[in-house]
Amino acid sequence: MLELNKSGTDRSEPGRLPAQGPGPDARPAGDAPRTGDIAAERVPLRPYLIAGAVLCALYFLYSYFQYSRFGSPSWDLGIFEQEVRAYAAFDAPVVDIKGPGYLILGDHFSPIVALLAPLYWLWPSAEALLFAQAALFALGAVVVGRTTQQLLGGRSGLCVTVAYGLSWGIQEAVKADFHEIAFAVPLLALVCRALLLKRWTAALLWSLPLVLVKEDLGATVAVVGFLLFVYGRRLQGALLAAFGVAAFVVTLMVLIPAASSAGTYDYWQKIDKNGEQDVSMLDSVLGVLNSSVKIEMLVFLIGITAFMALRSPLTLLIVPTLGWRLLSQDSNHWGMVWHYSAILMPVLFLALADGVRRSRDSQRPWLASYAKVAVPVAAAIAVAMTQHLPLRDLLRPETYRTDDARSQAARAALDAIPAGSRVETDITLMAHLTSDRTVYWVGGAPGTAPDIVAINLDFGWSRPIQDPVAYAEQLHPEARYRLKHRGGSFVVMERTTPEPEEIPGVRKD
């Protein structure tokens, strides 16, 4: 159902209709723009800025209270704060959570995260990253909504703003805490906007920074180049496609291995191995057809657009990301949770707008009729799904209670850990320590003899920890520890023996 319209050969000024007087096909005042009209009307920005501000507040409110209740779902927020903290200090992006002295560019290539350093100077906390992500997601809503209004007119812009803003891909990413893909969301929205408004150079320029967001997005840039080529901008398209492919290959084969202590890209094994068992490409492809979780994800990706995204060539932009996710042997990549679908949301909802625009004048009466209701249907789907998505928690009083016994015990444990100390801990306290301590993942820093070992006994260990001090000394047999603090399920042990003369990943002046 994808339709590649080579209207890019039109030499009229980008974003404007060719000058013409009233004719038999002239659109009456107040009607929605027809299929061929691009940016025919001046659309006010203020309503979309207001909508974006509301969404930003909702996203940050959810993130803030999840953080305040010590509910981080993974170690990623701590990892990214260590990275941003290093950039803010003009240091190499070392992330000790991944291992003492671990250079994070050897894991994922996301140097664009350095742009958060100025914000971190003003607000040195993990909360700053959560706010930045909320703002970036909300900026995507502004671009998606206003572009839809320019394409379709009426109330379509605000309806699609709601559909995007409440989409499951965005909500699950908010729940998953900060990730580098937050930068890709507004960038992809701007790329799609430029393509739809025939601003070809802008599409090219907005796509270039994507290669700094994450290593796989060079492939997405190559698809932008392909679309430019199809739309008639052959030289620009060919050059951009070549750049995207080159960036993809160089990043995975040269840059990441050069920064990695292992000398390779660790995530290849996510595709060709299932545990210790090798998996062929054929098995991976057949696995897509045999997985109800993968099929469910695909249905819900297109379904949230009332299936109208299938009418737009923009949907091709989701293929690279979907490709590696579906071929991955890691079940975290398949479903509707975590942050992996967030970058698909601006593409899909602008593809919805484009699909409706293309379908309004369809020769198939049923399709033309359906196009008239597809946008409100998509908005209704988003609202209905929110009953089972993270933002629903904002309507629950317990969301705002941060004085429960568990949270109080966690804060007491934090107070027992001196600023500037080296701490080995689990996920529960991790992102609350990374702003002013050196933090290691529990069990991931052999030979470091950290000053403090702080753990949550209810974290979900494979076997219960009966003696926390013995556990700390088991992790670091070169040191001795004593119990410093215990409250609720949280225990804090401090080292009683001298600090080692040499600590992995730490330089002593």
C-alpha positions in Angstrom: 0.0 0.0 0.0 3.0 2.3 0.1 2.9 4.9 -2.6 6.1 6.6 -3.7 5.1 9.9 -5.3 7.9 11.4 -7.3 6.5 14.9 -6.9 9.9 16.0 -5.7 10.7 17.2 -9.3 8.4 20.2 -8.8 10.6 23.3 -9.0 8.3 25.6 -7.0 9.7 27.1 -3.8 9.9 24.4 -1.1 6.9 24.6 1.2 4.7 26.7 -1.1 2.2 26.0 -3.8 2.8 27.3 -7.3 1.1 30.7 -7.9 -2.3 30.2 -9.4 -5.6 32.0 -9.6 -9.0 30.6 -8.6 -10.0 27.8 -10.8 -12.5 24.9 -10.9 -10.4 23.0 -8.4 -9.9 25.9 -6.0 -10.4 25.0 -2.4 -13.1 27.0 -0.5 -12.0 28.9 2.5 -12.0 26.9 5.7 -11.7 23.5 4.0 -8.9 21.2 4.9 -5.9 21.2 2.5 -6.3 18.7 -0.3 -3.9 16.0 -1.3 -1.6 18.2 -3.4 -1.5 21.1 -1.0 1.6 21.3 1.1 2.0 23.9 3.8 -0.8 25.8 2.1 -1.8 27.7 5.3 0.1 29.5 8.0 -0.4 27.4 11.1 0.0 29.1 14.5 2.8 27.6 16.7 1.3 28.6 20.1 -1.3 25.8 20.5 1.4 23.2 19.8 3.9 24.8 22.2 1.2 24.7 24.9 0.4 21.1 24.1 4.1 20.3 24.1 4.5 22.0 27.5 1.7 19.9 28.9 3.2 16.7 27.6 6.6 17.6 28.9 5.1 18.2 32.3 3.3 14.8 32.3 6.4 13.0 31.2 8.7 14.6 33.7 6.1 14.3 36.5 6.0 10.5 35.9 9.8 10.2 35.7 10.4 12.4 38.7 8.1 10.4 41.0 9.4 7.1 39.8 12.9 8.3 40.5 11.9 9.7 43.9 10.3 6.4 44.9 13.5 4.5 43.9 11.7 2.8 41.1 14.3 2.9 38.3 13.7 -0.2 36.2 17.4 -0.7 35.1 20.9 0.6 35.5 20.7 2.8 32.4 19.9 6.1 34.2 23.0 5.7 36.3 25.1 4.8 33.2 24.0 7.9 31.3 24.5 10.2 34.3 28.1 8.9 34.7 28.6 9.6 30.9 27.1 13.1 31.1 29.0 13.9 34.3 32.2 13.0 32.5 31.4 15.2 29.5 30.5 18.0 31.9 33.9 17.8 33.5 35.6 17.6 30.0 36.7 14.1 30.7 36.5 11.0 28.6 33.1 9.3 28.9 34.1 6.6 31.4 31.2 4.7 32.9 32.4 2.7 35.9 29.0 1.0 36.3 29.9 -1.1 33.2 33.3 -1.8 34.7 36.2 0.2 36.2 37.5 2.6 33.6 35.0 1.4 31.0 34.9 3.8 28.0 31.2 3.9 27.0 31.9 4.7 23.4 33.1 1.2 23.1 29.6 0.0 24.1 27.2 2.3 22.2 28.3 5.2 20.1 26.2 8.1 21.3 28.4 11.2 21.5 25.4 13.5 21.1 24.8 12.9 24.8 27.6 15.4 25.4 25.0 18.2 24.5 23.5 17.6 28.0 26.7 18.9 29.7 25.6 22.5 30.0 22.3 21.4 31.6 24.3 19.2 34.0 26.4 22.2 35.0 23.2 23.9 36.2 21.5 20.8 37.5 24.0 18.0 38.5 21.5 15.2 39.0 19.9 12.3 37.2 16.7 14.4 37.3 18.3 16.7 34.7 18.5 13.8 32.3 14.8 12.9 32.9 13.8 16.4 32.3 15.8 16.6 29.1 14.2 13.4 27.8 10.7 14.8 28.6 11.5 18.0 26.7 12.9 16.2 23.7 9.8 13.9 23.5 7.5 16.9 23.8 9.4 18.7 21.1 8.7 15.8 18.9 5.0 16.3 19.6 5.2 20.0 18.6 6.7 19.1 15.3 4.4 16.2 14.6 1.2 18.1 15.5 2.0 21.3 13.7 3.1 19.5 10.5 -0.1 17.4 10.6 -2.1 20.7 10.8 -0.3 22.1 7.8 -1.0 18.9 5.8 -4.6 18.2 6.9 -6.1 21.3 8.5 -9.1 21.3 10.8 -8.5 19.7 14.2 -6.2 17.1 12.8 -3.0 18.6 14.2 -4.2 18.5 17.8 -5.7 15.0 17.4 -2.4 13.7 16.2 -0.5 15.5 18.9 -2.6 13.6 21.4 -2.2 10.3 19.6 1.6 10.8 19.5 1.9 12.2 23.0 0.0 9.3 24.5 1.4 6.6 22.2 2.7 3.4 23.9 6.1 3.9 22.4 6.6 7.2 24.1 5.0 6.2 27.3 7.1 3.1 27.7 10.3 5.1 26.9 9.4 7.5 29.7 9.0 4.6 32.1 12.3 3.2 31.1 14.2 6.4 32.2 16.6 8.4 30.1 18.1 6.9 26.9 20.1 8.5 24.1 17.3 7.8 21.6 15.5 10.8 23.1 17.6 12.9 20.8 16.5 10.9 17.7 12.8 11.6 18.4 12.7 15.3 17.5 15.3 14.8 14.8 13.3 12.2 13.0 10.2 14.3 13.4 12.0 17.2 11.7 13.3 14.9 8.9 9.8 13.6 8.2 8.4 17.2 8.3 11.0 18.3 5.8 10.2 15.4 3.5 6.5 16.1 3.6 6.9 19.8 3.0 9.4 19.1 0.2 12.2 20.9 2.0 14.8 18.5 0.6 18.0 20.2 1.9 16.5 20.5 5.4 15.6 16.8 5.4 19.3 16.0 4.5 20.7 18.3 7.2 18.3 17.2 10.0 19.2 13.5 9.3 23.0 14.0 9.6 23.1 14.2 13.4 21.3 10.9 13.7 24.6 9.1 13.3 25.8 10.6 16.6 22.7 9.4 18.5 23.3 5.6 18.1 25.4 3.3 16.0 22.5 1.7 14.1 20.9 5.0 12.9 23.3 5.3 10.0 21.0 2.8 8.3 18.0 5.0 8.9 19.9 8.0 7.4 20.6 5.8 4.3 16.8 5.3 3.9 16.3 9.1 4.1 18.7 9.3 1.2 16.8 6.6 -0.7 13.6 8.6 -0.3 15.3 11.8 -1.5 16.5 9.8 -4.5 13.0 8.5 -5.3 11.5 12.0 -4.9 13.8 13.3 -7.6 16.7 14.7 -5.6 19.0 12.1 -7.0 22.4 13.6 -6.2 21.4 14.6 -2.7 19.8 11.2 -2.1 22.7 9.2 -3.4 25.2 11.2 -1.4 23.1 10.9 1.8 22.5 7.2 1.4 26.3 6.6 0.8 27.0 8.7 3.9 24.5 6.7 6.0 25.9 3.4 4.9 29.5 4.6 5.5 28.7 5.9 8.9 27.0 2.7 9.9 29.9 0.5 8.8 32.7 2.8 10.2 30.9 3.1 13.5 30.4 -0.6 14.0 33.6 -1.8 12.4 36.1 0.9 13.4 35.0 3.4 16.0 33.3 1.2 18.6 36.0 -1.6 18.4 38.7 1.1 18.8 37.1 2.3 22.0 36.2 -1.2 23.3 38.6 -3.1 25.6 37.4 -6.3 23.8 38.2 -4.8 20.4 34.8 -5.6 18.9 31.2 -4.6 18.9 29.6 -6.7 21.7 26.1 -6.7 20.4 26.6 -8.7 17.3 26.0 -11.8 19.5 22.5 -10.5 20.1 21.7 -11.5 16.6 23.7 -14.6 15.9 23.6 -16.3 19.3 20.9 -17.5 21.6 22.7 -18.1 24.8 25.7 -20.3 23.8 23.9 -21.6 20.7 24.6 -20.2 17.2 21.6 -19.0 15.3 21.5 -18.8 11.5 20.0 -15.9 9.6 17.3 -18.2 8.3 16.3 -19.2 11.8 16.2 -15.5 12.8 13.9 -14.7 9.9 11.6 -17.6 10.6 11.6 -16.7 14.3 9.7 -13.5 13.3 6.9 -15.5 11.9 6.8 -17.9 14.9 6.8 -15.3 17.6 3.4 -14.0 18.8 5.2 -11.2 20.7 6.9 -9.9 17.6 3.7 -10.1 15.6 1.8 -8.3 18.3 4.4 -5.5 18.3 4.1 -5.0 14.6 0.3 -4.9 14.7 0.3 -2.3 17.5 2.9 -0.2 15.7 0.7 0.2 12.7 -2.6 -0.1 14.5 -2.0 3.1 16.5 -2.1 5.0 13.2 -5.4 3.4 12.3 -3.3 1.5 9.8 -3.0 4.7 7.6 0.8 4.8 8.0 0.8 2.0 5.4 -0.2 4.5 2.8 3.0 6.6 3.3 6.5 5.9 2.0 7.8 7.5 5.3 7.0 4.1 6.9 10.2 2.8 5.2 12.2 4.8 7.8 11.2 2.3 10.5 12.5 -0.7 8.6 16.2 -0.5 9.8 15.2 -0.3 13.5 12.6 -2.9 13.2 15.0 -5.1 11.3 17.6 -5.5 14.0 15.0 -5.8 16.7 13.1 -8.6 15.0 16.3 -10.5 14.2 17.7 -10.0 17.7 17.7 -13.0 20.1 17.2 -10.7 23.1 13.5 -10.8 24.0 13.8 -7.3 25.5 13.9 -6.0 21.9 10.7 -7.6 20.6 7.8 -6.4 22.6 6.0 -3.2 23.6 8.1 -2.4 26.7 11.3 -0.4 27.2 12.4 2.5 25.0 13.1 0.8 21.7 9.9 2.0 19.9 10.1 5.6 20.9 12.0 6.6 17.7 9.4 5.0 15.6 6.6 7.2 16.9 7.2 10.5 15.1 7.8 8.6 11.8 4.5 6.6 12.2 2.3 9.5 13.1 3.6 11.7 10.3 3.2 8.7 8.0 -0.4 8.7 9.3 -0.9 12.3 8.3 0.7 11.6 4.9 -1.4 8.5 4.4 -4.6 10.4 5.1 -3.6 13.2 2.8 -2.9 10.7 0.0 -6.1 8.8 0.6 -8.6 11.7 0.6 -8.8 11.8 -3.1 -8.6 8.1 -3.6 -10.6 6.5 -6.4 -11.7 3.9 -3.8 -14.7 5.4 -2.1 -14.3 3.3 1.1 -10.7 4.5 1.4 -11.6 8.2 0.9 -14.3 7.9 3.5 -12.1 6.1 6.0 -9.4 8.8 5.6 -11.9 11.3 7.0 -12.1 9.5 10.3 -8.6 7.9 10.6 -7.1 10.8 12.6 -9.8 10.8 15.4 -9.7 7.0 15.4 -5.9 7.1 16.1 -6.4 9.7 18.9 -9.2 7.5 20.4 -6.9 4.4 20.2 -4.1 6.3 22.1 -6.5 7.5 24.8 -8.0 4.0 25.2 -4.6 2.3 25.4 -3.4 4.8 28.1 -5.7 3.0 30.6 -3.0 0.2 30.5 0.1 2.4 30.1 2.5 4.2 32.5 0.9 7.7 32.4 -2.3 6.1 33.9 -0.3 6.0 37.2 -0.5 9.8 37.4 -4.2 9.4 38.3 -3.3 7.2 41.3 -2.7 8.9 44.6 0.0 6.4 45.6 2.2 7.7 42.7 2.9 10.9 44.6 3.7 9.3 48.0 7.5 9.3 48.5 7.4 9.0 52.3 6.5 5.3 52.4 8.7 3.0 54.5 10.8 1.7 51.6 11.6 5.2 50.3 12.5 6.4 53.7 14.8 3.5 54.3 16.5 4.1 50.9 17.1 7.8 51.7 18.5 6.8 55.1 20.9 4.5 53.3 22.0 7.3 51.0 22.7 9.5 54.0 25.0 6.9 55.3 27.2 7.0 52.2 29.7 9.9 52.2 30.0 12.1 49.1 33.1 11.4 47.0 33.3 7.7 48.1 33.6 4.7 45.8 30.4 2.7 46.0 29.4 -0.7 44.8 25.6 -1.1 44.6 22.6 -2.5 42.8 20.0 -0.7 40.7 17.8 0.6 43.6 20.2 3.3 44.8 22.5 3.6 41.8 21.1 6.7 40.0 20.8 8.5 43.3 24.6 8.1 43.9 26.1 8.8 40.5 26.2 12.6 40.8 28.8 12.8 43.5 30.2 9.3 44.0 32.1 6.8 41.9 29.6 4.0 41.4 30.2 0.4 40.4 27.7 -2.3 39.7 27.6 -4.9 42.4 29.9 -7.8 41.5 31.2 -5.8 38.5 34.3 -4.3 40.0 36.7 -7.0 41.2 40.0 -5.7 42.7 38.7 -2.2 43.4 37.9 -2.7 47.1 35.3 0.1 47.1 34.8 2.3 50.2 31.2 1.3 50.5 29.1 -1.7 49.5 25.4 -0.8 49.6 22.7 -3.2 48.6 18.9 -3.7 48.7 18.3 -7.2 50.2 14.9 -7.2 48.4 16.5 -6.5 45.0 15.7 -9.9 43.6 18.9 -11.8 44.1 19.2 -15.3 42.7 19.6 -16.5 46.3 18.9 -14.6 49.5 21.8 -12.7 51.1 21.9 -13.9 54.7 25.1 -12.2 55.8 25.7 -8.9 54.0 29.2 -8.3 55.4 30.3 -11.8 54.3 28.8 -11.1 50.9 30.8 -7.8 50.6 34.0 -9.7 51.6 33.2 -12.4 49.1 33.1 -9.8 46.4 36.3 -8.3 47.6 38.5 -10.8 49.4 41.4 -8.4 49.5 39.4 -6.1 51.9 37.4 -6.3 55.2 34.1 -4.6 55.8 31.8 -3.8 58.7 28.1 -3.0 58.9 27.7 0.7 59.0 23.9 1.1 58.5 20.9 -1.1 58.2 17.3 0.0 57.7 14.4 -1.8 56.1 15.9 -3.9 53.3 18.9 -1.6 52.8 22.3 -2.3 54.2 25.5 -0.3 54.0 28.9 -1.8 54.6 32.1 0.3 54.8 35.7 -0.9 54.2 37.8 -1.1 57.4 41.1 -2.0 55.7 43.4 0.5 53.8 42.6 1.5 50.3 44.6 -0.5 47.7 47.6 1.2 46.2 46.3 0.4 42.7 42.7 0.5 41.8 41.5 -0.6 38.4 40.2 2.3 36.4 41.4 4.9 38.9 44.4 7.1 38.3 46.2 8.5 41.3 48.1 11.7 41.0 
